[in-house]
Amino acid sequence: MEKSLNRIFVALLFFVVVLGFYLLYTFSSIIIPLSFAFIAATMFQPITIFLRNKKVPFYLIIPSISIITLGLLFLFYLIMASTVSEVSAQSSDLSVVLIAKIDGLMDGIEQLVNTRFHAKINIEKELTDLLSVDFLSTAASRVVSSFTAFTNSFFWFSIYFVVFLLLFPIIKDI
């Protein structure tokens, strides 16, 4: 009887773990920004406490920390987005320059592969195919779609961050 209860417990535990991972995956768009906002707000608690001890009004502390932090994060996002768009716009020129720069390395690798492994491979052709405009535009579109998902996460992060910054001092006073 005890053995069957252990088996039922193990099976139930397995299903709970699988369900937990499924729920984490399903709600990851909520949980990830929430956890990052919690960590960031926790990191700013010493600054908030220090400023409150220096008699800075609470209604000035939270907006200033929020605006500065979110502004810096948004600036980082804009820099990354502009860098990706510039790289994707210059992809054909970059592939030509890249191939010209590593031509000697490609010849060495090609000789090594052809002599040691007895296989015929044209590395220049493979790299040209890899760095084609279609491949780079597909990669750029994936990056842009990632930035769209990042924008959504950033929006929720900013809301959670401000809420946590507002609630932490209130919870501490209770």
C-alpha positions in Angstrom: 0.0 0.0 0.0 2.8 2.4 0.9 4.6 1.6 -2.3 1.6 2.5 -4.4 1.2 5.7 -2.5 4.8 6.6 -3.3 4.3 5.9 -7.0 1.2 8.0 -7.0 3.1 10.8 -5.2 5.9 10.6 -7.7 3.5 10.6 -10.7 1.6 13.6 -9.2 4.9 15.4 -8.5 6.0 14.8 -12.1 2.7 16.2 -13.5 2.9 19.2 -11.2 6.5 20.0 -12.3 5.5 19.6 -16.0 2.4 21.9 -15.4 4.7 24.4 -13.6 7.1 24.6 -16.5 4.2 24.9 -19.0 2.7 27.7 -16.9 6.1 29.4 -16.8 6.4 29.2 -20.5 2.9 30.4 -21.1 3.2 33.4 -18.7 6.8 34.2 -19.5 5.8 37.5 -21.2 4.4 38.5 -17.8 6.9 36.8 -15.4 10.1 37.9 -17.0 9.4 41.7 -16.9 7.9 41.3 -13.5 11.0 39.6 -12.1 13.4 42.0 -13.7 11.3 44.9 -12.4 11.4 43.4 -8.9 15.2 43.0 -9.0 15.7 46.6 -10.4 13.3 48.1 -7.8 15.1 46.2 -5.1 18.4 47.5 -6.3 17.1 51.1 -6.0 15.8 50.7 -2.4 19.1 51.8 -0.8 19.0 55.0 -2.9 15.3 55.6 -2.0 16.0 55.0 1.7 19.0 57.3 1.6 17.0 60.1 -0.1 14.1 59.7 2.4 16.6 60.0 5.3 17.9 63.2 3.8 14.3 64.5 3.9 13.8 64.6 0.1 10.0 64.4 -0.6 8.8 60.9 -1.6 6.9 62.4 -4.5 10.2 63.6 -6.0 12.2 60.4 -5.3 10.1 57.9 -7.2 9.5 59.9 -10.4 13.2 61.0 -10.6 14.5 57.4 -10.2 11.9 56.1 -12.6 12.5 58.7 -15.3 16.3 58.3 -15.1 16.3 54.5 -15.1 13.7 54.1 -17.8 15.3 56.8 -19.9 18.7 55.1 -19.8 17.1 51.8 -20.7 15.1 53.3 -23.5 18.3 55.1 -24.8 20.1 51.7 -24.8 17.2 50.3 -26.8 17.3 53.1 -29.3 21.0 52.7 -29.8 20.7 49.0 -30.3 17.8 49.4 -32.8 19.6 52.0 -34.8 22.8 49.9 -34.9 20.9 46.9 -36.1 19.1 48.9 -38.8 22.4 50.4 -40.0 24.1 47.0 -40.1 21.2 45.5 -42.1 21.3 48.5 -44.5 25.0 48.0 -45.1 24.9 44.2 -45.2 26.0 43.8 -48.8 29.0 46.1 -48.3 29.9 44.4 -45.1 29.9 41.0 -46.6 32.3 42.1 -49.4 34.6 43.7 -46.8 34.4 40.7 -44.6 35.3 38.3 -47.4 38.2 40.6 -48.4 39.5 40.7 -44.8 39.5 37.0 -44.1 40.5 35.8 -47.6 43.8 34.4 -46.4 42.2 32.6 -43.5 39.7 31.1 -45.8 42.4 29.8 -48.1 44.2 28.2 -45.1 41.1 26.5 -43.8 40.2 25.4 -47.3 43.6 23.8 -47.8 43.4 22.1 -44.3 40.0 20.7 -45.0 40.9 19.5 -48.5 44.2 17.9 -47.5 43.4 16.5 -44.1 39.8 15.4 -44.6 40.0 14.6 -48.3 36.9 16.7 -49.0 36.4 19.4 -51.6 35.0 22.5 -50.1 34.9 26.0 -51.4 34.8 28.2 -48.3 34.5 31.5 -50.2 31.3 30.2 -51.9 29.9 28.9 -48.6 30.5 32.2 -46.9 29.1 34.2 -49.8 26.0 32.1 -49.7 25.8 32.5 -45.9 26.2 36.2 -46.1 23.8 36.7 -48.9 21.3 39.6 -48.8 18.4 37.2 -48.3 20.0 35.7 -45.3 21.0 39.0 -43.8 17.5 40.5 -44.4 15.9 37.5 -42.8 18.2 37.8 -39.8 17.5 41.5 -39.6 13.7 40.9 -39.7 14.1 38.4 -36.9 16.0 40.9 -34.8 13.3 43.5 -35.5 10.6 41.1 -34.4 12.7 40.5 -31.3 12.8 44.2 -30.7 9.0 44.4 -31.0 8.7 41.7 -28.3 11.3 43.7 -26.3 9.2 46.8 -26.6 6.2 45.0 -25.2 8.3 43.6 -22.4 9.9 47.0 -21.8 6.5 48.6 -21.4 5.4 46.1 -18.8 8.8 46.3 -17.1 8.4 50.1 -16.7 4.9 49.7 -15.2 6.0 47.0 -12.8 9.1 48.9 -11.9 7.2 52.1 -11.0 4.7 50.1 -9.0 7.4 48.3 -7.1 9.2 51.5 -6.4 6.0 53.0 -5.0 5.1 49.9 -3.0 8.4 48.9 -1.4 8.6 51.9 1.0 4.9 51.5 1.9 5.4 47.8 2.7 8.4 48.7 4.8 6.4 51.2 6.9 3.6 48.6 7.6 
